[in-house]
Amino acid sequence: MRGHLPDENPGFVGRRTELERLSAALAEHRLVTVTGVGGVGKTRLALRAAHRAADGFPDGAWWTDLGQLDGERLLVPLVADSVDLADHTPGMATTGLCHRLADDRLLLVLDSCEHLAEPCARLVTELLAAAPGLTVLATGRRALGVDGERVVPLDPLPPAGGDALELLRQATGQDFPAAGPAGEICVRLEGIPLALELAAAQIRVQGAEAVRDQLGSRLDASPEARFDLLAHTERVWPSRHQTLRAAIGWSHELSTPLERLLWARLSVFRGPFDLASATAVCAGGPLDGTTLPTALDGLVRSSVVRPPDAGGRLRMLDTIREYGATWLDRTGGTAAVADRHAAHFRDLARRAETEWHGPRQLRWYRTVDAHHTDLRTALDRLLRTDPDAALDLIGSVAFAWSCRGRLREARDGLEQALLLGDARGRVRARALWALGVTLVLQGEFGPAQDVSERCAREARYTEYAEPAEPAEAPGDGRDRPGDLTLDAAALAGLLALTTGRPMAAYVVVGHVLDSARGGPADSAARLRCHLVRVFALTGLGRLAEARQGALRLRALCEELDEHWTRTALEYQLALTGLLEGDPAAAAGHARAMLAGTRALGASLGVALGLDVLATALAAAGDIEGAADVSGTGEAYWRATGQPRRGLPGLRALRERYTDTARAAIGEPAYEEIFVRALTGLPQDGLDRALRGPGQD
C-alpha cells in the first residue's frame, strides 16, 4: 500500500458512531477537520479513519505530525518530508509540494494543527487548489476556517457508558464492575481518554477506590486551587478543558519532586528522546546519573511519558508537554534548560561530523536523522542566542541533511547562520563548503560558484593567514593544504563536473592532492578529493585509470566501513562499465549503488542509480527490465521535485540506449511497462531493480 501511516494504538475503544461520521465526511469532502479539546482522542480517531480510508486513495494515505513544530517556518518542509518529497528545487517551498501532489489521489493527514491554524489554512488552501485529487484530514482544537471545510467535532466518551469503563479496563489490565469506584472515576473525568489513561496509571498502583477519593477532593476544589500552577490570562475555560487540566495537575501532584522536575525539563524536547539525551539535557541539581533514570521510569509508569519504542525513544503527548513547559516557565528555568538542550545537540552534531569518516558513519547518519526535530529546535535557539554556535551546529550536520534530501533546510540554516554569525576560520569555511554542495545539488550553479570561491578564500585564510597555535612549530605542515583547502577543492571540482568541465575538476583537485600530505584514508576531505579525481578521469575518457582508481578507493572504503563515498564509487564504476561496453558489470555496480543509497535514505542517489541501471539493462538487451527500472526512476525523480539530472556522459548514453530500447520493443509496449512502474509503489520498483534477473 502506498503512503505512510503510524501503527494504530491498540487501546482504541468505542467511537463507532464518530468513525462512521468521519468516514462519510472523507468520502464527500476534500477537507475534513476533527476538532475537540486536548486529550479527547482526535489523533486516535483520525488515525483509525485514515487506515480505514487508505484503500480508497490510489496514491496512499500520508501522516504529518505537526506537534513537533514550534513555528510555521518548517511547516512546508515537514509536510513535504511526510509525503516522501525530498525537494531539491531552489524555488518556493510550496511550489515543489504542489507539483508533487498535483496529479495524485491521496489522503494527507495533518495532525495537531491548533498552534499553526493560520499557516495550515493557507497551505491547505493552496494545495487543494493545485491538486484536484487531494483530500486533507486535519485535527486541532479549532477549525481551520477554509472554504469547503467539513468540521467533525469530537466529544469525550460517554462518561456513564461502557466505552469509558472499557478504556479504563484495557489501560489497567483489570476488570471493573460498572457500578463502583471505576465507574465513578469515568464520570468524574467526564470520559476524557487522556485523563482516564492518567488515572489508570494510578489505579495500577493505588487501586480504584483510592484514586476515586483523590480525584474527588481535587475536582471539588475551587478553580483557583485546581490550576494554581497554570494561571492563564483567559478567565473562562471550557468545562472539559478544566477537567483535563485538573487530571494532569493531579498526576503532577502525585509525582515525586524529582519526577516533577524532570517532567518540566523534558518539555524542551520537541521530538522523541532517549535516556542519553534526557540525561544530558535534564541532569543538574538533585537529578543526576542515578536519580534521573529512576524519575524517568516513574514518569513512564504514570503515563506522563510514553513507553520507549523499539529504538529506545520516548516521547510526551503535546498536552502533557505543554503543562511541563508552563511549570518550567513559572519556575524560571526555561532559558537555562533550552540552552542545555541546544548545547547538547550542538555536541551531538559535532560528534556526528567527527564520526563521518570511519566505521560508525551509518550509525551517526541515522542518529542525526532520528534527532532531526530537536537539532532544528537547537539551531533555532542558537540563531537567536549565539549565531556563531548556530554556524557550528549547522555546518556539522548540513552535509548529512543534504544527503538525506533535506536540501531546503540545510540551505536555509546555513544561509541564516552565515549571515548572523561572525565566526571566521574552520567553522565558516566548513559551512561555506556545505552550502556550496547544497547549491550544486539544487542545480544553482551560479550561486554555487560564488560560494565555492568564498570557501576557498576562507580556507586559505584559516590554514595560511591565521597565526599558528603556540604548540605549532616550523615545518609542521602549515605550508601545505589542510582539510579545509582540500574540501574547497573538492567543491570546486564537483561544480566543474556537474557543469561539464572534467579537465577543470581534474586540475583543481590534482593540484591540492599533489601538495597535501597523507593518503585518501587520512580524512573525509582527502577521500572526497580522490573521488572527484576519479570522476574527472572518467569524464576525460581515461577509463582504465578511472576504474583502477575507483577500485582502490572502494577497497579502502570497505576497510573503513565508509558508506557514502562507496556508493558514489559504485555509480562511477557503473558509468565506466557502460563507457567500456560492459553493461553486465555496469548493472552490478548500479545495484550496489542502489543498495547503499537506500540504506542512506538518499532519494537523489536512488534516482541516479536507477538511471544508470536502466541504461545498462537497455545496453544488455533487457528491454522490459530497462523500461520497468526507467519508470521507477521517473517516480524517484519526481520525488526530488526536479527533472532528471546526472553527469553529462550518462545523459548521452541514457538517451541513446533508451531510443534503441523503445524501437526494439515498440513504443506502445515500452510505454505500458514504463507507466506501470511509474504509477506503482516506488519501493516495489526499487526492490525489483535490486533483485536482478532470475531472482524473483
ZADRENTOR-293375 format. One line per 10 residues: number of its first residue (from 1); their letters; for each residue x, y, z of C-alpha. Coordinates in nm, 3 decimals. Example, Ala and Ser with C-alpha at 12.3 -4.5 7.8 and 13.67 -1.06 7.14 Angstrom:
1 = AS = 1.230/-0.450/0.780  1.367/-0.106/0.714
//
This chain:
1 = MRGHLPDENP = 0.000/0.000/0.000  0.129/0.345/-0.087  0.167/0.609/0.178  0.277/0.608/0.538  0.060/0.591/0.847  0.178/0.518/1.202  0.066/0.194/1.359  -0.268/0.220/1.532  -0.289/0.242/1.910  -0.412/-0.094/2.038
11 = GFVGRRTELE = -0.608/0.089/2.307  -0.868/0.231/2.066  -1.209/0.192/2.230  -1.559/0.268/2.104  -1.611/0.564/1.870  -1.817/0.360/1.624  -2.061/0.642/1.553  -1.785/0.902/1.529  -1.582/0.680/1.298  -1.876/0.632/1.064
21 = RLSAALAEHR = -1.943/1.005/1.062  -1.579/1.083/0.986  -1.554/0.818/0.714  -1.865/0.955/0.545  -1.725/1.308/0.561  -1.398/1.196/0.398  -1.595/1.037/0.114  -1.780/1.359/0.041  -1.550/1.647/0.132  -1.192/1.736/0.039
31 = LVTVTGVGGV = -1.112/1.897/0.375  -1.233/1.744/0.700  -1.120/1.871/1.039  -1.170/1.681/1.364  -1.197/1.931/1.650  -1.209/1.886/2.025  -1.031/1.966/2.349  -0.687/1.832/2.425  -0.675/1.467/2.522  -1.016/1.384/2.375
41 = GKTRLALRAA = -0.874/1.136/2.122  -0.861/1.336/1.796  -0.535/1.177/1.685  -0.653/0.823/1.756  -0.979/0.873/1.569  -0.806/1.036/1.271  -0.552/0.754/1.256  -0.821/0.487/1.267  -1.020/0.669/0.996  -0.709/0.713/0.780
51 = HRAADGFPDG = -0.626/0.341/0.798  -0.986/0.262/0.713  -0.995/0.502/0.416  -0.645/0.436/0.278  -0.750/0.175/0.022  -0.977/0.433/-0.141  -0.681/0.654/-0.233  -0.467/0.507/-0.513  -0.168/0.718/-0.411  -0.197/0.636/-0.043
61 = AWWTDLGQLD = -0.259/0.799/0.292  0.023/1.006/0.444  0.063/1.125/0.802  0.220/1.452/0.923  0.266/1.518/1.295  0.271/1.896/1.335  0.301/1.881/1.714  0.681/1.878/1.683  0.686/2.227/1.529  0.704/2.542/1.740
71 = GERLLVPLVA = 0.658/2.780/1.445  0.549/2.785/1.084  0.892/2.814/0.921  0.932/2.437/0.883  0.569/2.358/0.810  0.610/2.304/0.436  0.938/2.107/0.463  0.779/1.877/0.723  0.472/1.813/0.507  0.697/1.755/0.205
81 = DSVDLADHTP = 0.907/1.509/0.403  0.594/1.324/0.516  0.485/1.258/0.155  0.837/1.141/0.056  0.921/1.460/-0.132  1.293/1.526/-0.099  1.251/1.861/-0.270  1.581/1.966/-0.428  1.444/2.265/-0.619  1.560/2.616/-0.527
91 = GMATTGLCHR = 1.223/2.793/-0.576  0.935/2.848/-0.336  0.885/2.556/-0.099  0.513/2.524/-0.172  0.578/2.504/-0.547  0.753/2.168/-0.523  0.488/2.033/-0.288  0.205/2.144/-0.517  0.382/1.983/-0.812  0.431/1.659/-0.615
101 = LADDRLLLVL = 0.061/1.633/-0.531  -0.089/1.780/-0.850  -0.172/1.454/-1.026  -0.216/1.228/-0.724  -0.524/1.100/-0.549  -0.414/1.077/-0.189  -0.516/1.147/0.168  -0.296/1.388/0.363  -0.341/1.389/0.741  -0.226/1.700/0.930
111 = DSCEHLAEPC = -0.231/1.611/1.298  -0.223/1.875/1.575  -0.284/2.194/1.378  -0.404/2.409/1.667  -0.083/2.607/1.719  -0.039/2.659/1.342  -0.400/2.708/1.240  -0.350/3.011/1.016  -0.041/2.888/0.824  -0.206/2.546/0.793
121 = ARLVTELLAA = -0.515/2.710/0.647  -0.305/2.897/0.389  -0.112/2.584/0.294  -0.422/2.366/0.269  -0.597/2.625/0.052  -0.302/2.630/-0.188  -0.266/2.252/-0.200  -0.634/2.186/-0.260  -0.633/2.435/-0.547  -0.325/2.276/-0.706
131 = APGLTVLATG = -0.417/1.909/-0.652  -0.775/1.815/-0.753  -0.731/1.459/-0.625  -0.614/1.561/-0.278  -0.817/1.507/0.039  -0.696/1.658/0.367  -0.787/1.529/0.713  -0.682/1.770/0.989  -0.704/1.758/1.367  -0.696/2.052/1.605
141 = RRALGVDGER = -0.871/2.227/1.888  -1.046/2.454/1.638  -1.142/2.453/1.272  -0.904/2.587/1.007  -1.166/2.818/0.861  -1.106/2.720/0.497  -1.387/2.736/0.241  -1.550/2.397/0.195  -1.419/2.262/0.526  -1.633/1.997/0.698
151 = VVPLDPLPPA = -1.590/2.008/1.075  -1.642/1.691/1.280  -1.649/1.782/1.650  -1.535/1.509/1.885  -1.676/1.483/2.234  -1.534/1.273/2.517  -1.656/0.916/2.563  -1.996/0.897/2.735  -1.882/0.902/3.099  -2.153/0.669/3.223
161 = GGDALELLRQ = -2.135/0.441/2.919  -1.946/0.121/2.863  -1.670/0.264/2.641  -1.512/0.484/2.908  -1.506/0.194/3.151  -1.367/-0.038/2.883  -1.083/0.208/2.819  -1.005/0.204/3.190  -1.012/-0.177/3.191  -0.773/-0.202/2.896
171 = ATGQDFPAAG = -0.535/0.059/3.036  -0.514/-0.109/3.377  -0.545/-0.473/3.271  -0.811/-0.511/3.541  -1.181/-0.592/3.529  -1.416/-0.347/3.698  -1.788/-0.363/3.756  -1.997/-0.088/3.602  -2.116/0.021/3.944  -1.824/0.104/4.169
181 = PAGEICVRLE = -1.519/0.326/4.206  -1.403/0.278/3.845  -1.738/0.389/3.710  -1.729/0.695/3.935  -1.381/0.779/3.806  -1.513/0.773/3.449  -1.792/1.014/3.545  -1.565/1.247/3.738  -1.319/1.264/3.447  -1.606/1.319/3.203
191 = GIPLALELAA = -1.493/1.037/2.974  -1.181/1.221/2.850  -0.947/0.946/2.722  -0.617/1.108/2.823  -0.748/1.181/3.172  -0.864/0.821/3.203  -0.520/0.693/3.098  -0.354/0.908/3.365  -0.600/0.773/3.621  -0.535/0.417/3.505
201 = AQIRVQGAEA = -0.165/0.456/3.579  -0.250/0.545/3.940  -0.512/0.270/3.969  -0.241/0.014/3.895  -0.051/0.146/4.197  -0.315/0.257/4.445  -0.637/0.085/4.343  -0.958/0.232/4.206  -1.108/0.336/4.539  -0.809/0.548/4.644
211 = VRDQLGSRLD = -0.793/0.713/4.302  -1.164/0.793/4.314  -1.125/0.964/4.650  -0.822/1.166/4.539  -0.996/1.282/4.224  -1.299/1.380/4.426  -1.102/1.609/4.654  -0.924/1.771/4.357  -1.219/1.818/4.125  -1.441/1.950/4.402
221 = ASPEARFDLL = -1.189/2.223/4.482  -1.221/2.576/4.351  -1.076/2.651/4.005  -0.801/2.860/4.165  -0.689/2.564/4.374  -0.703/2.328/4.078  -0.488/2.533/3.846  -0.256/2.728/4.071  0.043/2.633/3.858  -0.136/2.710/3.534
231 = AHTERVWPSR = -0.272/3.060/3.570  -0.382/3.195/3.235  -0.496/3.533/3.115  -0.820/3.372/2.999  -1.076/3.371/3.280  -1.314/3.116/3.136  -1.208/2.765/3.041  -1.443/2.514/2.879  -1.558/2.277/3.150  -1.396/1.971/2.991
241 = HQTLRAAIGW = -1.070/2.154/2.938  -1.066/2.233/3.309  -1.130/1.870/3.390  -0.838/1.753/3.177  -0.603/2.009/3.326  -0.720/1.911/3.670  -0.639/1.547/3.589  -0.294/1.641/3.458  -0.235/1.859/3.762  -0.340/1.571/3.986
251 = SHELSTPLER = -0.088/1.343/3.814  0.167/1.618/3.868  0.090/1.631/4.240  0.120/1.252/4.270  0.463/1.258/4.107  0.767/1.275/4.329  0.957/1.606/4.344  1.228/1.466/4.118  0.969/1.338/3.871  0.805/1.681/3.860
261 = LLWARLSVFR = 1.140/1.846/3.800  1.221/1.602/3.520  0.873/1.645/3.368  0.932/2.019/3.342  1.280/1.986/3.193  1.175/1.720/2.941  0.927/1.968/2.793  1.211/2.127/2.592  1.224/1.820/2.364  1.008/1.860/2.055
271 = GPFDLASATA = 1.066/1.513/1.919  1.139/1.168/2.060  1.428/1.143/2.303  1.636/0.867/2.458  1.783/0.826/2.804  2.121/0.965/2.699  1.971/1.286/2.564  1.738/1.321/2.861  2.035/1.285/3.096  2.249/1.535/2.906
281 = VCAGGPLDGT = 1.977/1.799/2.894  1.787/1.747/3.219  2.055/1.649/3.471  2.152/1.905/3.730  2.092/1.964/4.096  1.918/1.663/4.251  1.878/1.497/3.910  2.195/1.302/3.842  2.304/0.982/3.673  2.143/0.775/3.948
291 = TLPTALDGLV = 1.822/0.962/4.025  1.727/1.068/3.672  1.667/0.719/3.526  1.455/0.634/3.830  1.249/0.951/3.785  1.209/0.878/3.415  1.084/0.527/3.492  0.832/0.680/3.729  0.701/0.915/3.460  0.665/0.621/3.221
301 = RSSVVRPPDA = 0.473/0.421/3.481  0.237/0.713/3.540  0.176/0.754/3.162  0.326/1.104/3.161  0.596/0.977/2.925  0.506/0.720/2.659  0.696/0.389/2.688  1.007/0.351/2.470  0.965/0.230/2.114  1.179/-0.039/1.950
311 = GGRLRMLDTI = 1.465/0.212/1.918  1.450/0.309/2.287  1.298/0.650/2.214  1.040/0.804/2.443  0.805/1.098/2.400  0.543/1.312/2.569  0.200/1.392/2.434  0.163/1.758/2.342  -0.091/1.836/2.616  0.131/1.693/2.887
321 = REYGATWLDR = 0.441/1.860/2.743  0.258/2.194/2.744  0.185/2.152/3.114  0.550/2.079/3.188  0.662/2.377/2.979  0.429/2.609/3.168  0.555/2.482/3.501  0.917/2.517/3.387  0.848/2.874/3.281  0.682/2.950/3.614
331 = TGGTAAVADR = 0.992/2.833/3.799  1.219/3.045/3.579  1.411/2.754/3.432  1.310/2.770/3.066  1.611/2.960/2.930  1.870/2.753/3.116  1.721/2.419/3.008  1.675/2.540/2.650  2.042/2.642/2.645  2.145/2.298/2.773
341 = HAAHFRDLAR = 1.925/2.138/2.507  2.091/2.349/2.236  2.440/2.274/2.370  2.369/1.901/2.380  2.250/1.886/2.022  2.537/2.104/1.907  2.772/1.849/2.066  2.577/1.565/1.901  2.615/1.739/1.564  2.990/1.780/1.617
351 = RAETEWHGPR = 3.025/1.415/1.714  2.834/1.308/1.404  3.069/1.509/1.184  3.375/1.362/1.355  3.242/1.009/1.308  3.158/1.063/0.940  3.493/0.928/0.826  3.500/0.583/0.976  3.316/0.266/1.072  3.034/0.444/1.258
361 = QLRWYRTVDA = 2.932/0.669/0.970  2.600/0.496/0.905  2.513/0.479/1.273  2.571/0.851/1.324  2.399/0.940/0.999  2.090/0.764/1.132  2.132/0.932/1.471  2.124/1.273/1.304  1.812/1.168/1.116  1.640/1.036/1.430
371 = HHTDLRTALD = 1.706/1.361/1.620  1.624/1.591/1.329  1.343/1.776/1.505  1.549/1.859/1.812  1.852/1.954/1.603  1.627/2.204/1.426  1.496/2.327/1.762  1.853/2.370/1.887  1.952/2.553/1.569  1.660/2.794/1.602
381 = RLLRTDPDAA = 1.756/2.862/1.964  2.119/2.928/1.879  2.032/3.154/1.586  1.864/3.378/1.845  2.114/3.347/2.127  2.454/3.251/1.981  2.480/3.272/1.599  2.841/3.151/1.597  2.736/2.834/1.779  2.448/2.801/1.531
391 = LDLIGSVAFA = 2.701/2.820/1.247  2.899/2.542/1.413  2.590/2.321/1.453  2.452/2.361/1.102  2.798/2.327/0.949  2.830/1.992/1.125  2.502/1.840/1.004  2.420/2.019/0.678  2.602/1.766/0.458  2.413/1.479/0.622
401 = WSCRGRLREA = 2.086/1.669/0.577  2.165/1.726/0.210  2.246/1.357/0.162  1.910/1.276/0.321  1.732/1.509/0.079  1.671/1.796/0.320  1.835/2.050/0.092  1.593/2.332/0.170  1.651/2.306/0.544  2.027/2.275/0.502
411 = RDGLEQALLL = 2.043/2.578/0.274  1.808/2.786/0.490  2.001/2.711/0.809  2.341/2.770/0.650  2.245/3.099/0.489  2.093/3.233/0.811  2.388/3.129/1.026  2.644/3.266/0.779  2.457/3.597/0.773  2.416/3.628/1.151
421 = GDARGRVRAR = 2.740/3.472/1.272  3.076/3.647/1.288  3.294/3.339/1.335  3.589/3.304/1.098  3.816/3.014/1.031  3.724/2.648/1.027  3.360/2.694/1.130  3.287/2.939/0.847  3.489/2.751/0.585  3.309/2.426/0.667
431 = ALWALGVTLV = 2.968/2.596/0.648  3.054/2.753/0.312  3.162/2.414/0.181  2.834/2.255/0.294  2.633/2.539/0.138  2.822/2.501/-0.188  2.743/2.129/-0.205  2.376/2.202/-0.134  2.361/2.462/-0.411  2.520/2.223/-0.660
441 = LQGEFGPAQD = 2.266/1.953/-0.573  1.988/2.208/-0.628  2.131/2.297/-0.968  2.208/2.653/-0.857  2.544/2.667/-1.034  2.587/3.046/-1.041  2.543/3.094/-0.663  2.745/2.776/-0.609  3.039/2.929/-0.797  3.032/3.235/-0.572
451 = VSERCAREAR = 3.016/3.023/-0.256  3.294/2.797/-0.385  3.524/3.096/-0.425  3.434/3.226/-0.078  3.502/2.881/0.066  3.847/2.870/-0.095  3.934/3.216/0.040  3.819/3.124/0.390  4.018/2.801/0.378  4.333/2.987/0.272
461 = YTEYAEPAEP = 4.278/3.247/0.544  4.237/2.977/0.808  4.519/2.745/0.705  4.777/3.001/0.596  4.695/3.351/0.723  4.582/3.283/1.079  4.861/3.287/1.337  4.988/2.944/1.427  4.894/2.794/1.760  5.172/2.812/2.021
471 = AEAPGDGRDR = 5.218/2.437/2.004  5.283/2.451/1.631  5.642/2.465/1.512  5.805/2.548/1.179  5.765/2.269/0.928  5.451/2.142/1.100  5.259/2.135/0.772  5.101/2.481/0.767  5.275/2.535/0.436  5.069/2.254/0.284
481 = PGDLTLDAAA = 4.696/2.228/0.210  4.487/2.108/0.501  4.141/1.956/0.508  3.967/2.290/0.460  4.158/2.358/0.139  4.102/2.001/0.025  3.726/2.033/0.076  3.724/2.367/-0.103  3.897/2.198/-0.396  3.651/1.908/-0.385
491 = LAGLLALTTG = 3.363/2.157/-0.402  3.520/2.337/-0.698  3.576/2.002/-0.865  3.217/1.888/-0.804  3.088/2.209/-0.957  3.314/2.165/-1.259  3.200/1.805/-1.309  2.830/1.888/-1.296  2.876/2.170/-1.548  3.063/1.951/-1.797
501 = RPMAAYVVVG = 3.425/2.060/-1.725  3.611/1.743/-1.625  3.955/1.888/-1.703  3.896/2.177/-1.464  3.787/1.931/-1.196  4.094/1.715/-1.255  4.331/2.010/-1.233  4.187/2.172/-0.921  4.180/1.857/-0.708  4.505/1.728/-0.852
511 = HVLDSARGGP = 4.684/2.048/-0.753  4.591/2.025/-0.384  4.632/1.647/-0.364  4.983/1.673/-0.506  5.071/1.934/-0.242  4.899/1.777/0.058  5.044/1.522/0.291  4.874/1.191/0.358  4.659/0.946/0.167  4.286/0.914/0.099
521 = ADSAARLRCH = 4.224/0.723/0.422  4.352/1.007/0.639  4.041/1.225/0.628  3.699/1.265/0.471  3.823/1.570/0.278  4.109/1.375/0.118  3.871/1.094/0.027  3.631/1.341/-0.135  3.910/1.490/-0.344  4.019/1.147/-0.466
531 = LVRVFALTGL = 3.656/1.072/-0.552  3.630/1.386/-0.764  3.954/1.297/-0.941  3.818/0.952/-1.032  3.504/1.109/-1.181  3.718/1.362/-1.367  3.925/1.083/-1.522  3.601/0.919/-1.636  3.484/1.242/-1.795  3.819/1.279/-1.972
541 = GRLAEARQGA = 3.786/0.931/-2.122  4.078/0.786/-1.925  3.861/0.491/-1.832  4.126/0.237/-1.731  4.282/0.486/-1.487  3.940/0.582/-1.357  3.837/0.220/-1.298  4.162/0.129/-1.124  4.145/0.438/-0.905  3.783/0.368/-0.816
551 = LRLRALCEEL = 3.852/0.005/-0.726  4.138/0.111/-0.499  3.919/0.370/-0.326  3.631/0.123/-0.292  3.857/-0.129/-0.123  3.971/0.144/0.114  3.610/0.240/0.190  3.530/-0.123/0.266  3.819/-0.132/0.515  3.691/0.191/0.673
561 = DEHWTRTALE = 3.327/0.075/0.656  3.255/0.408/0.486  2.921/0.414/0.302  2.865/0.746/0.126  3.184/0.752/-0.085  3.144/0.382/-0.159  2.801/0.438/-0.317  2.940/0.724/-0.527  3.222/0.496/-0.645  2.975/0.227/-0.746
571 = YQLALTGLLE = 2.800/0.490/-0.958  3.131/0.581/-1.120  3.218/0.216/-1.183  2.875/0.160/-1.339  2.929/0.457/-1.568  3.277/0.331/-1.659  3.135/-0.012/-1.739  2.886/0.143/-1.978  3.153/0.351/-2.148  3.377/0.044/-2.184
581 = GDPAAAAGHA = 3.095/-0.163/-2.336  3.041/-0.394/-2.037  2.671/-0.349/-1.944  2.664/-0.655/-1.717  2.938/-0.510/-1.496  2.764/-0.172/-1.508  2.438/-0.326/-1.387  2.614/-0.497/-1.097  2.774/-0.174/-0.982  2.446/0.014/-1.025
591 = RAMLAGTRAL = 2.267/-0.234/-0.798  2.543/-0.199/-0.538  2.497/0.177/-0.553  2.120/0.142/-0.510  2.163/-0.078/-0.205  2.389/0.183/-0.049  2.171/0.483/-0.129  1.863/0.305/0.002  2.043/0.244/0.332  2.126/0.616/0.342
601 = GASLGVALGL = 1.771/0.719/0.253  1.910/0.933/-0.030  1.633/0.972/-0.289  1.851/1.165/-0.532  2.112/0.889/-0.519  1.842/0.628/-0.581  1.716/0.825/-0.882  2.069/0.849/-1.026  2.132/0.480/-0.963  1.809/0.374/-1.133
611 = DVLATALAAA = 1.902/0.579/-1.439  2.238/0.410/-1.480  2.084/0.067/-1.417  1.811/0.128/-1.676  2.078/0.232/-1.925  2.284/-0.080/-1.851  1.983/-0.308/-1.894  1.892/-0.145/-2.224  2.252/-0.184/-2.343  2.242/-0.553/-2.246
621 = GDIEGAADVS = 1.920/-0.611/-2.440  1.688/-0.649/-2.137  1.434/-0.408/-2.281  1.143/-0.488/-2.047  1.371/-0.460/-1.744  1.503/-0.128/-1.871  1.153/0.011/-1.917  1.049/-0.105/-1.570  1.356/0.044/-1.400  1.325/0.364/-1.602
631 = GTGEAYWRAT = 0.963/0.409/-1.489  1.063/0.359/-1.127  1.345/0.607/-1.177  1.099/0.865/-1.306  0.893/0.821/-0.986  1.202/0.887/-0.774  1.299/1.189/-0.985  0.953/1.333/-0.931  1.004/1.287/-0.558  1.304/1.520/-0.582
641 = GQPRRGLPGL = 1.094/1.791/-0.746  1.331/1.835/-1.040  1.388/1.690/-1.388  1.635/1.413/-1.448  1.995/1.514/-1.394  2.327/1.338/-1.389  2.675/1.362/-1.530  2.682/1.467/-1.896  2.834/1.136/-2.005  2.549/0.933/-1.859
651 = RALRERYTDT = 2.280/1.158/-2.005  2.408/1.097/-2.357  2.430/0.720/-2.305  2.086/0.702/-2.149  1.921/0.887/-2.437  2.092/0.663/-2.693  2.007/0.331/-2.532  1.653/0.437/-2.438  1.580/0.524/-2.801  1.719/0.185/-2.906
661 = ARAAIGEPAY = 1.506/0.006/-2.645  1.188/0.183/-2.747  1.250/0.093/-3.111  1.324/-0.272/-3.028  1.007/-0.340/-2.828  0.782/-0.081/-2.986  0.669/0.247/-2.835  0.330/0.123/-2.700  0.479/-0.181/-2.524  0.766/0.019/-2.375
671 = EEIFVRALTG = 0.531/0.292/-2.257  0.294/0.043/-2.093  0.574/-0.106/-1.882  0.716/0.239/-1.804  0.382/0.381/-1.687  0.302/0.072/-1.481  0.629/0.116/-1.291  0.581/0.492/-1.262  0.235/0.459/-1.108  0.316/0.160/-0.887
681 = LPQDGLDRAL = 0.479/0.164/-0.547  0.830/0.313/-0.586  0.963/0.084/-0.313  0.834/-0.221/-0.502  1.003/-0.098/-0.819  1.329/-0.048/-0.631  1.302/-0.399/-0.488  1.257/-0.540/-0.840  1.557/-0.341/-0.962  1.776/-0.472/-0.680
691 = RGPGQD = 1.678/-0.835/-0.728  1.809/-0.859/-1.079  1.738/-1.132/-1.336  1.643/-1.477/-1.210  1.591/-1.359/-0.850  1.212/-1.314/-0.844
//
